[in-house]
Amino acid sequence: MIVTSAVRHAAAGSAALLFVLPVPAAVASPAPTVSSVSSIPSAPSVFRASAVGEPTPPVRRYVDPARLDQRGVQVQPLAGAPRLPSASALSWVVADASTGEVLAARDAHRKLPPASTLKALFALTALPHHDPSDQHTVADSELTGIGAGSSLVGIKEGYTYKVSDLWNGVFLSSGNDAVHVLAAMNGGWDSMARKMQEKARSLGANDTHVVSPDGYDAPGQVSSAYDLAVFGRAGLQDPAFTRYCSTRYADFPAGSWSYGIANTNRLLTGENGVDRYPGLIGIKNGYTSNAGNTLVSAAKRGDRTLVVSVMNPQEGGGFAVYEEARSLLDWGFEAAGSVQPVGSLLPERPKAEADARAVAAARDGRGGAGPETAPRAGTASAEASGTKDARPEETGTKGVGTKEAGTKDAPVEGTPARSAPASGSSAQEAPVRGASAEDGPAQGAPAKDGRAGDAPDEASAASDASAGLPLGLIGAACAAALALWLWRRRAGAGGSARG
């Protein structure tokens, strides 16, 4: 009877306490799905529901930049890869314009006179500074110093031109007179050469030395097939650049009348016995007696855009540069997915960073480590401009004429972002240092509430505590009810004795 009464009181007390106390909501938390479990090791220290199950962004593959410093043809074919075509050019590059991956190359960093393909760098430097509709009246001083034998569009002093007309003269007629006028509008000839040099370095093009902004042969002026491909890829990301370089025909003003000009890039226009290349997007061709024929061109087929640069073919005559570019473009489209990249047009990223990413990815694959023992998972994709040892090659001294090219119609789509999280890590992870606070803290770093550690560990600990809470309450209620019953029993017994 005593035991039964005690149990009854304990049950009643427990029921009353459980009725008053709220049941924790975490008890009913659902079991994690397969995708959420796989993402747990790489979650940031502040748990975010939006990161659960999100796909991991692709990782930019590390490619040894030193491979492109080697002489000869560089290519890494996989099973079923098409055979590289024969090309007599002293230097050439085939690259994917979206990813920047170099699919194949020959003497990519060999320094050679660029001729008017250097106008691509001139456009990258000067285009942003004037609206196409702006008008400019040409002064006689702006047309002085044009090299003998230069290609011209026909600009006259005292005439007023729209900026868009001047750029048509640059891209279609490869007019050195148009370059001289635009350079005067942007600080002058020497200032423009310095700005172009700075622009080249900012893009990771370290082989280029600018002396004459129009590409006319000058002592010490050189570039490389690699740098020309870099300039072409950068230009495709500018709608204005792409529009000009892909224009085949335009009217050029001459006071009260105008005359037609045609792009000198035969792959774009299909003239003089050279067939048009389907999907071509310019970019610029050139010629001087010292540089020979040069060409940087791009084409789009399906969802892929390729950039090809060709410098100074040694066989086949004046149109060989177009046919060799054609064969390299065909090979590049056919080789999609069947070759490994041999380099990248993106500025170099230190190998140590790639190794750090691999370590972080391996750590995440083992389930993650605590903040005291593990390196941080998020790393900034610091694509610092690398420097390359340059081999001294030929330099230009005398110029004849330049005849140049154009391109297509739209900027490259889907250009990758400059950085991507490490393989296996959440898309929400932030760089360790120098990154925007909006990206969130790195894994293992202090969270906004001052706590450290991995979010999944905190969440699972809270869940375990919540699951054990009702049993603790029942035990405490039973103990309290039993103590109350014993106290009342003693009080009743004492009253009976006193009575």
Secondary structure, 3 states (H helix, E strand, C coil): CHHHHHHHHHHHHHHHHHHHCCCCHHHHCCCCCHHHHHHHHHCCCCCCHHHCCCCCCCCCCCCCHHHHHCCCEEEEECCCCCCCCCCCCCEEEEEECCCCEEEEEECCCCCECCHHHHHHHHHHHHHHHCCCCCEEECCHHHHCCCCCCCCCCCCCCCCEEEHHHHHHHHHCCCCHHHHHHHHHHCCCHHHHHHHHHHHHHHCCCCCCECCCCCCCCCCCCEECHHHHHHHHHHHCCCHHHHHHHCCCEEEEEECCEEEEEECCCHHHHCCCCCCCCCCEEEEEEEEECCCEEEEEEEEEECCEEEEEEEECCCCCCCCHHHHHHHHHHHHHHHCCCCEECCEECCCCCCHHHHHHHHHHHHHHHCCCCCCCCCCCCCCCCCCCCCCCCCCCCCCCCCCCCCCCCCCCCCCCCCCCCCCCCCCCCCCCCCCCCCCCHHHCCCCCCCCCCCCCCCHHHHHHHHHHHHHHHHHHHHHHHHHHHHHHHHHHHHHHHHHHHHC
